[in-house]
Amino acid sequence: MAFTTLQPLPDYLKATNYTVLYQDKPPTRWDDATWILTSAFIIFTMQSGFGLLESGSASQKNEVNIMVKNAVDVLFGGISYWMFGYGLSFGHENSNPFVGVGDFFMDRESSDDDLGDDFAHFFFHASFATTATTIVSGAMAERTKLETYIVFSFLNTVVYCIPAHWMWGEDGWLKTMGAVDIAGAGAVHMVGGVTGLVATLILKPRTGRFVEGCEAPQMGSATNAIFGLFMLWWGWLGFNCGSTYGITDKKWILATRSAVATITASIGGGMSAIFLSYVTRRKKFDVSYIISGILGSLVAISAFCALAQPWHGLVIGIVGAIIACLGCKATERLRIDDPVGVVPVHALAAIWGLLAVGIFGDEDNLGTKVPLNTKKGLIAGGGWELLGVQALACVSIVVWTAVTSYICLILLDVTMGLRVPLHEELLGADIVEHSLNGSYDKRTGEWRDHHGNILAVIKKGKTEEHYLKVIREVHEGLRRGDSPSGASSTKKSAFGFRRSDTSESDIRAFMNGRQGNGAPGSPGEPARESSGEGTKLRRRVQNGNRQRNKLWRGWTPGTRQRGRSGDEGRVNAIGLQV
């Protein structure tokens, strides 16, 4: 309800005791702009969610690097979208059904009546564009050069903006045919998922990922991953509700329907993921199942959110979650290394979401100026037309994305190189790229702890076995306190954690044995370090140290999760004995 300047009272009210407090007028355009901006602010918080989810799913030696890449998506993806991305999606000067032309380096004059509307529209879709690139970073995690990724995040805008024009541009050819994608299941999530698939196929799996007999890497921090899920869940409400582009002209009804459909879809998806995990994982509630199930359901409902009934959302979410969870297992069996589940959660669930519009869709009969859908789906009695249009949209977007992203990534691989060298991958990007808790000099190969002491000199061009041997030697040296840097039990390791060479009980037993003569282990017997008892004591000291440092943040997910236990024969995900 808008408040305006009070007008003079009419003559017939001047002699009465009535007072006019306000005049009721319909909402104005700025109500829509405010709604769009607020939704875009919420969508931008999804960058934090993606960062936490991806860093929590990867190993801890790369978690900061992954967060930096999520910041890069906004920085370099945002500048390219302002320069040419928005113009290719929504330019009006010489646009055609395939691509928009105009509005490059987006700006408006202060006197332009559409300034507020156009800026709000640009800002909203800039959040979509950066999200499409952020999705890809999960598939490329732990083995991609940061320099190359920066260039990729700048160029990936081209991959995204053309399907966005097809779906949402005024003369986009898919929109003209009647295709429906309200909140970007195809234009955002499918584009990101397919690009992620192409990227992980070009990069190939992480070192040791699919070695026979080795366990899959564990999550670096399940807590961070779940926290990221909650932030994405919150951001998705802004994603879907904001896609009504306002609240005037009965669009607020579409926004409320979108909110209800989104939450019911996520409820159905989460419930089905928990049930699936309980049945297939021997009564265990697998965290990765829960995350993939909820996100898969949110992706699936995005195409139909503002027109879906609550039961539509529930069914679409359940199916989307099952596709995402089973898709994660399928990619693993196909030896596709997708650390965060980008392909099944975003690509496969998005395909189902677009096709679901053709099954459950119905006409938008609210009477808005621009209806969201003018065709009936299969269940509503509209026949196969809408389903066929949605299927065509899926095929078109997948083909465009696969071809253009492949060309972009291959060119970057040939010119700059996509994958980090083997020794840098094993050391971890946090040390190599950001010098956190240690440093690595790419020019000299010097690996130093956080005090500046040299731990080892890494020579380039060696075999995997050689690098693992060097890492193992430094590993053992840091544990014993006799590393090449002279680290002692009172110093911190290269990762900032204090080490203890003995357990408290072993120190007490050792000191008691040196205080006199008597029975073994009593204060009366001198220490016999050269005897068999001394050998046993040293072994106890070593084993106690290993047990005490189980939570040591190691080089790989395997060493981090298991520490240095007494089982010397186990092998972690990259082949290093733990």
N, C-alpha and C positions, 0 to 999 in steps of 0.2 A: 504494500500500500504506500503510495507516494504522497509526500506532503508538499504543498505548493503555497505560494504567497496568498494570503487571505484577500478575498475580494470584498468590496463594500456590500453591506447587507441590503437586500431588496427592500422596497418601501413597505411591503406588507409585514415585514418582521421588525421594523424599527420601533414600533410601539409595543412590542412584546418583550418577554424576558428571555427569549431564545438567543443563543449565541452560536455562530458557526465556528467550529474548531478546526476543521480541515475539509478538504475536498478530495474525494476518492477518484483517482485516475488510474488507468491501466499501467502496468509496469513499462518502463522505458528500455531502450537498448542497452543502457549501462548495466541493467540487471543481468542481462546475458553475458556481457563482458566480464562482470565481476565473478559470475559463476564459472566461466571458462578459465579465468586466471587462477581462481582458488583451486580448481581441479588440477591445473597444470602444476601449481606449487606442490600438491600432494603427489603427483606423478614423479616429480623430481626427487622426492624422498626414496623412490624405488631404486635409485642409484646406490644408496646406502644398503638397501636390502640385497641387491644383486652382489655388491661387494662382500658383504658378510656371508652370504650363502656360498659364493665361489671360494672365498678364502677359507671358510670353514670346511668345505668339501675337499680342498687340496691339502697337500702336506704343509707343515708349518714353516719350512724353509723358503716357501714362496708366497706366504700369505700377504705380506706387505706389498709385494710386487703386483699382486692381483688387485689390491685396493687402488694402487696407483693407476693401473690400466683402466679402472672404472672412472677415475677422475679424467684420464686422457680422453675417454669417450665423450664427455661433456665439453671438454676444451676444444679438441680438434674436430670432433663431429659437429659441435655447435657452430663453430666458425664456418665450416663448409656449408652447413645448412643455411646460414644467413647469406653466404656469398652466392650460392647457386641452387641449393637444394629446394628451398621454398619456391623459387621461380620455376623449377622443373616440375614441381608438383601442382602448384596453383597459379602459375602465371597466366595473365589474361590477354596480353598484347597480341600474340600470334599463336595461341595454343591450338592443339589439335587432339583428336582422340587418343593419341599415343603419348604425347608429352606436352607439358605446359611450357610456355615461353613468356618471360617478363618477370618483373619484380625481383630481379637479381640485385644483390646487396640491398636487401629489403629496407625501405624507408618511406616515410610519408611527410608531406608538408603540414605545418601546424594548422593551416586553414582547411585542410582536407576533412570533410564531414565523416569519412570512414576511417579516420586515423585510429580511433580506439578499437573499433571492430577488427580492423586488419592486424593491428599489433597483438591483440588478444589471440586471434587465430594463428598468427605466426608462432607466438610463444607456446601455445598448446601443442602444435605439431612439431615444434623443435624438441619437446620432451618425448614425443613418439620416435623421432628420428634417432635420438641418442640412445633410447631404449633398444631399438633394433640392433645397434652396434654393440651395446653392452651384452646382449644375449650371446654374441659370437665369442666374446672373451672367455666365457666358461669352457667352450669346446677347445680353445687354444691354450688353456692354462698349463703352466709349468714347463713349457718348452719353446716359447716364442720370444724372439728378440724384442725388447721394448722399443728400440728405434724403428724397427719395421712395423710394429703394431701402431705406432703413432701415425705413420703414413697411411696405414690401412684404415684407421678410424676416420681419417680425413676423406679418403676415397670411397668408403663404404656408403656414404650418403647417396652416391649415384645409384647404387644397387637398390636402395630403399625408395627413393623419391619417385621412380617411374611407376611401380605398382601402386603407390599412394595416389598418383594421378589417375590411373585406371579406375580405382575404386571410389575416390572421393572428389576428383576434379569435376568441374561442371560439365565438361564434355568428354570425360573419360569413357572409353569404349565399354568397359565392364559395367560401369554405372548406367550407361545408356541402355544396356541389355537387361538391366534389372537386378544385377548382382548385389547382394547385401553383405556388408562387413561393417557393422556399426562401430566397433571399438578396436579394430585392427588385428583380428585373429589371423587374417591372411597377409595384410599389408605390413604388419609389424612382426608378429611372432613366427609366421611361416617363413618370411624373408630371413629373419635372424636364425631360425633353426636350420634351414637349408644351407645358408652361408656357413654356419658352424659345421655342418656335415662335410662340406667341401674343404673347409680349412683343416679339419682333423684328418681327413684322408690324405691331403697333401703333406701335412706335418708328420704323419705316421705316429704310432703309439709312443708313449713315454718309454724310456729305457727300462727294459725288464718287465714291462707291464703284463705281457702275455707269455712269460717264460713258463714252461711246463713244470708243474709242481709247486709254483710260488703262489702265495696268497695275493689277492687284490689289495691295493693300498687302502688303508683305513682313512676315515675323515680326520683332518687335522684338528678340528674343533666342532663337535656336533652341536655344542651350545651356540656358537656363532652362526652355524648353518640354520638352526631353528629360529634364532633371533632374526636372521635375514628373511626367513619365511614369513614371520609376522609382519615385518616392514613391507614386504611385497604384497601381502594380503591386504594391508591397509591401503597401499598405493593403488591396488587394483580397483578399489571402490571409486577413487578419483578417475582412474583410467576409463571405466565403463560409464559411470554416471556423468562425467564431464563430456562424453561423446554425444550427448543430446544437444550440445552447443547452446545451452541456455535454459531458462526456466519460464520464459514468456510463451504466449500462444500455446498453452497446454503442454509445453515441453517439460514442465515440472512433473507432470504425470509420468512421462517417459523416464525421467530421472529416478523417481521412486520405484518404478517397476524394475529398472535396471539394477538398483541396489538390492531389491529382494531376490531377483533372479541370480545375481552374483553370489549372494551369501548362501542361498539354497544349493547352488551348484558346488560351492566349496565344501559345504556340509556333506553332500552326497559323495563328493570325491574323497574327502578325508576318511569318511566311514568305510568306504569300499577299500581304500588303501590299507587301513588298519586290519580289516577282515582278511584281505588278500595276504598280508604279511603274516598274520596269525596262522593261516592255513598252510602257506607254502614255506614258511621259515621256522617250522617246528615250534609253534606257539610263542614266537618272539615278535616283538613290535619293532620292526626295523625302521630306523629313523629315515633312511633314504627313501623307503616306500612312502612314508607319510608325507615327506616333502614333495616328492614327485607326484603323488596322487593329488594333493591339494593344488599345486601349481598347474598340473595338467587339466584339472577341472576348470580353473580360472581362465586358462587359455581357451578352452573349448567354448565357454559361454560368452566370450568376448564378441563373437560375430553376431549374436542374436539377443544380447542382454536386454535392450530396451523394449523388445517386443515379446519376450518370453514370459509365459506364466510360471508361477513357482514350481509346478510339477515338471515343466519343461526343463527348468534349470537343474532340478534334482536328477532327472534322467541323463541329461547331457553331461552333467558333472560326473556321475558314476561311470559312464562309458569313457569319458576323457581320462579319468584317473586310471582305469584298467589299462587303457591303451598306453598311457605314460609308464606305468609300472612294468608291464610286460615288455614294452619297447626298450626299457633299460636293459633287461635281460637279453633281448634279441641283439642289441648292438654289442653287448659283451660277447655273446657267442660268435658274432661275426667279426670279432677282434677289432672293433671300432672303438678307439680310446676316447671316450667322451666323459671327462672327469665329473661334470656337473649334471649330465643327463639332458643336454641342450636339444639333441635331435628328437628323442621321443616326447619330451615335455612340450617343446615349442613347435616343432614341425609336424609330428604325427597328430598331436592333439588339436592343432590348428586345422588340419585337413578334416578331421571329424567335426570340428565346430562349424566350418563352412558348409559341409554336407548336411549337418543337422538343420540348418536354416531351410534347405530344400525339403526336409522331411516334416518339420514342425511349423514352418513359417505360415503366417497369415497376414492379411492386409492391415496396414496401419490406418485405422478408421477414426482416429481421435480428432481429425479435422485440422491438423497443423498445416501451415502453408506449404511445407515441403515434407510429404510423408516419407517415412523411412523404408517402406516396402509397399509395393503395389500389386504383388502377386501372391497367390496362395500356394502353400506347399502341398506335399503328397497327402498328409493326413487331413488337411483342411479341404481336400477335394479339388485342388488345383492341377492335379496330374503331375507329369514328370518335368514340366517346363522349368520351374524354378530350381529343381534339383540338378537338371542338366546345365543351367547357367552357373550354378555354384561349382559343379564339377569342372566346368571349363575354366572358371576363375582359379581353381586349385592347380590345374595343369599349367595354365599360363604363368602363374606366379612362380611355380617350382622351376619351370624351364628357364624363365628369365633370370631368376636368382642364381641358379646353378651355373649358367653360362657366364654371366657377367662377373660373379664372384670368383669363378675359376680363372678367368682371364686376369682379373685384378691380382689375385694371390700368386698366380704363376709368375706374372711380371715382377712382383715384389720378391719372390723367391729367387729369380734369376739375377736381379739387379742388386738387392740388398741381403738376401738370405732370410728365410723365415725362422728357421730353427736355430737355437743356441748351440754352440759346440758341446760335445759330450761332457767334458770336464766341468763346464759351467752349469750344465743341467744337474750333474751330480752334487755340485757344491751348493746350488740353490741360488735363485735370483735375488733374494734379500741380501746376501753377502756380495754377490757379483755386481749387481746393478745399484744397490743402495748403501752398501758398506754398513750394514746393521749387525751389531755384535761380532764384529770382525770385518775384514776387507779382503778384496782380491784385486790385484793389479793385472789388467788384461794384457798390458805390454810386457811386463817382466815375468808374469806368472807367480808372483809372490803372494802367498796366502798368509795373512797376519791375524792375530787375535785382536781384541779391542784395546789392548795395551800398546799395540804396534809391534809386538814381537813376532818374528817369522815362525810360522808353524810348518810350512813346507813350500817348495817351489814346484809349481805344476807345469810340466812340459807339454806343449801342444803336440797333437798328432799321435799320441800314444793310444794303446788299446784300452778297452773298458776294464780289463783285468788289472792293468797297471794303475789306473785311477782309483779303482776300488782298493787296491793294496795301499796306496798312499793315504787314502781316507781312513782306512782301517788302522794304519800305524799312528796317525794323528789322534784318532779316536782312542786307541789304547794308551797313548802317551798322556792325553788329557785326563784319563781315568786314574792312571798311576801317579800323576803329578810330576812325571819326569819327561815332559814333552820337550821338543827342541827349543822351545822358548823359555825353558826353565820354570814353567809354572809349578807352583807348589800347592799344597792343600789349603793354603790361606789365600790363594789367588783365585780369580774367576776364570772360567774357561772362555773360549772364543765366543760362546753364546751367552755369557753373562751370568752363569749359574755357578755357585760355589760347589766345589767337589770335596769329598772326604775320602781318605784312603782306607779307612777302617770303620767298622761298625763300633758302636760304643761298648758293647759287651766284649768284643775281641780286644779292645784297648785295655779294658779292666783286667781281663784274663792274662794278657801279656805282662802288664805291670805287676800283677800279683806273683807271677812266676819268677820275677827278677828280684824279689825282696828277701830272699832267704833260702834256707834249705828245708826240704820237706817233701811231701807227696806231690806228684805232678799236678800243676795247676793251683797249688796252695802257696801261701806266702813263704814257706820254708824251703822251696826248691829253686835253685838257680835256673835261669833260662838256658835251654839247650837248642840254640837256633840251627846248629849244624846237624842235629839228630833228626830222627823220623818225626818226633813230636814237633820240632820246629817246622818241618815241611808241612805237617798237617795244619799248624797254626797259620802259616802263610796262606794256605788254601782257604782256611776259614776267613782270613782277612779279605782275600780277594772276593770270595762269595758274598761276604757281608757287604762289601762295597757295591757289588752288583745289585744286591737286593735293595740297598738303600737308595740307589740312583735309578730306580725303575722308571721314574718319570723324566729321565734325561731327554732333552729335546734333540733327537739324533738327526742323522742325515736323511733318513727315509721314513716313510710312514711305518715300516716294519720295526726299525730300531726304536722309534719314538713310542710305539704302542707297547712293545714287549720289554724295553730296556735291555740290560745285559743280565739275563737270568743264567742259571746254571746249565741250561740246555745249549751247548755250544754248536750243536749240529744243525740248528734251524737256519733257514735262509730267508732273507726278507725279499721285498719286491724287486730290488735291483741286483740281487745276488750277493750282497754283503752278509757274511755270517753274523748272527746275533744270538 
